Amino acid sequence: MSKTISFETKTFVRFWLVILGFAFVAGFIFLAWKGLLIVGIGLFLAIAIKPLADKINNLFLKRKKTNKKQLSSVLAFLIVIFAILIIVAVIGPVVVSETVRFVGNLPDMFEKTLGGWEGVNNIGRNFGLENLKDDMISAISNVSSDILGNLGNTAFATFGAVVGAISAGGLSLILTLLFLLEGPKLYNEFWVRLSGRKKDEATEEARKITSKMGNVISTYVAKQVTIALLDGGVTAFVVFILSLIFNFEPALALPMGLITMTFYLIPMFGQIIGCVLVSLILLFSSPLAGIVFAVFYIIYAQIENNGIAPKIQGDALMLSPLIVLASVTIGVYVAGLLGAIVAIPIAGCIKVLIDEIPRLKEIRELREKS
C-alpha cells in the first residue's frame, strides 16, 4: 500500500533557500577566513583592552569632570602597544647575545666535555665506527649542501610569511583601535535598530547575552595578565638570586621574567615553553643555574596552578578541565598559537550561550501564547 507525501511549494522553497544560505555562508567563510581572522583578532583585543580604557576614564578623566571615553581608549591602546614594544626590546637583544656567546664558547665546551675530535673518535670505536669524525663531517656537509640548494626558495617563502604576518598584525592593531573608538556606538545603534520603537524581550535578552560574552573575554584576559605578571615577577627575583650565587649577569633577571610572563598567556603549554627557554638561556651562563631554575619553576608552577591561580581567577568561566583542554587542543589545530590563546574565552562565550538557551525558549513560548 503506497502513500503519497505532498509538500507545499512554500515549504519546498524555504527548505532549499536554507540549504543555499548555509552553502553561501560556508563558501564565504572559506574564501574570506584570513580577513575574518584579522577582524576577529581586532575585536578580541578591543574587548580585552576596554576594561583598561574604562579604568583610565574613571580614575583620571572623570576627576577633571570630563568623560572622554575616546581619549581613554586611545591611551589604553597606546599603553598596551608600549608594553609590547618594551617586552620585545628587552627580550630580543638578550636572547641574541646569549645565543652568540654560547656559539662562541662551543669550541671550548667541545674540548672539555668530549675531548675534541679524538674523544669523538674514541666514542665511535666503542660502537664499531673507526672514524666517526669523518662520518660526522660528511653528514654535516651533505645537510649543508641541501640547505644551500633550497636556500633561495626558503628565503623567499620566509620573507613572504614575515611580510604577511606584519601586514596582518598591523591591520589587526588598526582594527583594534577603531573597534575601541567606534565599537560601543555601533553596538548600541545595532540593538536600537533591531528592537525598533517597541522594547522586544527577546532582543533585550540577546543583548544581555552578548554583554555577558564580552565580560567573559575581558575578565579572563585581565586575570590571566595578573597571574602572568606574578609569574614573571617571581622568575625575575629567582634569576636575580641565582645570578648572585652562580656569578652571572644580574641583568638577565628582567628579560627572563618577561619571557615567562609572556608565555604564561598561552594556556596549558605556555609555562612549559617559558621554563624551557629560560632554563636553556641560563645554561649558557651557568649549567647548574639552569638546572636549579628548572627544578624551582616546576615546583612553583604546581603551587601556582593549584593554589594561587584558582584564587585569583576564581570561577570566572566555570569550565571543567576537560573543556579547557579540549578547547585549547581544537584552537591549536585551527589557528595555531593564536587559537590556543583565544580558545578558552571562546569556550566561555559558548557556555554563556548554552546557559541562556532555556531563557530564550521561555521567551519564545510566552510570545507564542500571547
WOSUL-V482905 format. One record per residue. N is the residue number from 1. PHI is phi in radians with two decimals (none if undefined). Layout:
n/phi
N/PHI
N/PHI
This chain:
n/phi
1/none
2/-1.63
3/-2.06
4/-1.82
5/-1.84
6/-1.96
7/-2.08
8/-1.26
9/-1.03
10/-1.11
11/-1.14
12/-1.08
13/-1.17
14/-1.07
15/-1.01
16/-1.28
17/-1.16
18/-1.11
19/-1.06
20/-1.13
21/-1.10
22/-1.10
23/-1.12
24/-1.12
25/-1.11
26/-1.09
27/-1.12
28/-1.10
29/-1.10
30/-1.12
31/-1.38
32/-1.96
33/-1.12
34/-1.16
35/-1.13
36/-1.12
37/-1.12
38/-1.11
39/-1.10
40/-1.09
41/-1.09
42/-1.05
43/-1.15
44/-1.06
45/-1.13
46/-1.12
47/-1.12
48/-1.20
49/-1.45
50/-0.96
51/-1.02
52/-1.12
53/-1.09
54/-1.12
55/-1.16
56/-1.08
57/-1.10
58/-1.29
59/-1.42
60/-1.92
61/-1.31
62/-1.26
63/-1.12
64/-1.60
65/1.02
66/-2.24
67/-2.37
68/-1.70
69/-1.17
70/-1.17
71/-1.11
72/-1.14
73/-1.14
74/-1.12
75/-1.10
76/-1.12
77/-1.07
78/-1.14
79/-1.08
80/-1.13
81/-1.08
82/-1.09
83/-1.12
84/-1.12
85/-1.10
86/-1.11
87/-1.04
88/-1.13
89/-1.16
90/-1.46
91/-1.28
92/-0.94
93/-1.05
94/-1.17
95/-1.08
96/-1.13
97/-1.13
98/-1.18
99/-1.16
100/-1.10
101/-1.13
102/-1.12
103/-1.10
104/-1.15
105/-1.54
106/-1.01
107/-1.01
108/-1.14
109/-1.12
110/-1.09
111/-1.20
112/-1.27
113/-1.52
114/-1.89
115/1.36
116/1.26
117/-1.15
118/-1.13
119/-1.11
120/-1.09
121/-1.11
122/-1.11
123/-1.11
124/-1.09
125/-1.12
126/-1.13
127/-1.87
128/1.47
129/-1.88
130/-1.29
131/-2.37
132/-1.15
133/-1.02
134/-1.11
135/-1.11
136/-1.17
137/-1.11
138/-1.13
139/-1.12
140/-1.10
141/-1.11
142/-1.13
143/-1.11
144/-1.09
145/-1.13
146/-1.12
147/-1.13
148/-1.14
149/-1.13
150/-1.76
151/-1.09
152/-1.08
153/-1.11
154/-1.12
155/-1.11
156/-1.13
157/-1.14
158/-1.15
159/-1.09
160/-1.10
161/-1.16
162/-1.14
163/-1.08
164/-1.10
165/-1.14
166/-1.14
167/-1.11
168/-1.11
169/-1.13
170/-1.11
171/-1.08
172/-1.08
173/-1.17
174/-1.09
175/-1.12
176/-1.04
177/-1.10
178/-1.15
179/-1.11
180/-1.14
181/-1.40
182/-1.82
183/-0.98
184/-1.01
185/-1.16
186/-1.11
187/-1.09
188/-1.15
189/-1.09
190/-1.05
191/-1.27
192/-1.14
193/-1.18
194/-1.22
195/-1.43
196/1.28
197/-1.28
198/-1.46
199/-1.38
200/-1.64
201/-1.14
202/-1.13
203/-1.15
204/-1.10
205/-1.15
206/-1.12
207/-1.14
208/-1.10
209/-1.12
210/-1.13
211/-1.15
212/-1.12
213/-1.10
214/-1.09
215/-1.14
216/-1.06
217/-1.13
218/-1.15
219/-1.15
220/-1.07
221/-1.11
222/-1.08
223/-1.30
224/-1.14
225/-1.15
226/-1.05
227/-1.20
228/-1.09
229/-1.10
230/-1.09
231/-1.06
232/-1.15
233/-1.11
234/-1.11
235/-1.05
236/-1.05
237/-1.12
238/-1.16
239/-1.12
240/-1.09
241/-1.09
242/-1.12
243/-1.12
244/-1.26
245/-1.38
246/-1.79
247/1.03
248/-2.21
249/-1.08
250/-1.12
251/-1.11
252/-1.25
253/-1.05
254/-1.11
255/-1.04
256/-1.16
257/-1.13
258/-1.17
259/-1.12
260/-1.16
261/-1.10
262/-1.15
263/-1.29
264/-1.10
265/-1.17
266/-1.51
267/-1.08
268/1.23
269/-1.79
270/-1.10
271/-1.08
272/-1.10
273/-1.08
274/-1.08
275/-1.08
276/-1.11
277/-1.10
278/-1.14
279/-1.08
280/-1.14
281/-1.12
282/-1.17
283/-1.07
284/-1.09
285/-1.54
286/-2.70
287/-0.93
288/-1.17
289/-1.11
290/-1.09
291/-1.19
292/-1.07
293/-1.12
294/-1.04
295/-1.12
296/-1.05
297/-1.16
298/-1.07
299/-1.17
300/-1.10
301/-1.05
302/-1.14
303/-1.14
304/-1.14
305/-1.23
306/-1.78
307/-2.18
308/-1.33
309/-1.04
310/-1.04
311/-1.22
312/-1.30
313/-1.34
314/1.07
315/-1.93
316/-1.01
317/-1.76
318/0.93
319/-1.92
320/-1.27
321/-0.97
322/-1.09
323/-1.12
324/-1.08
325/-1.12
326/-1.11
327/-1.12
328/-1.12
329/-1.07
330/-1.10
331/-1.07
332/-1.10
333/-1.30
334/-1.44
335/-2.40
336/1.11
337/-1.06
338/-1.07
339/-1.08
340/-1.13
341/-1.21
342/-1.63
343/-1.11
344/-1.18
345/-1.09
346/-1.13
347/-1.07
348/-1.11
349/-1.14
350/-1.11
351/-1.12
352/-1.03
353/-1.10
354/-1.13
355/-1.13
356/-1.60
357/-1.02
358/-1.00
359/-1.14
360/-1.15
361/-1.11
362/-1.11
363/-1.11
364/-1.10
365/-1.12
366/-1.13
367/-1.16
368/-1.17
369/-1.22
370/-1.37
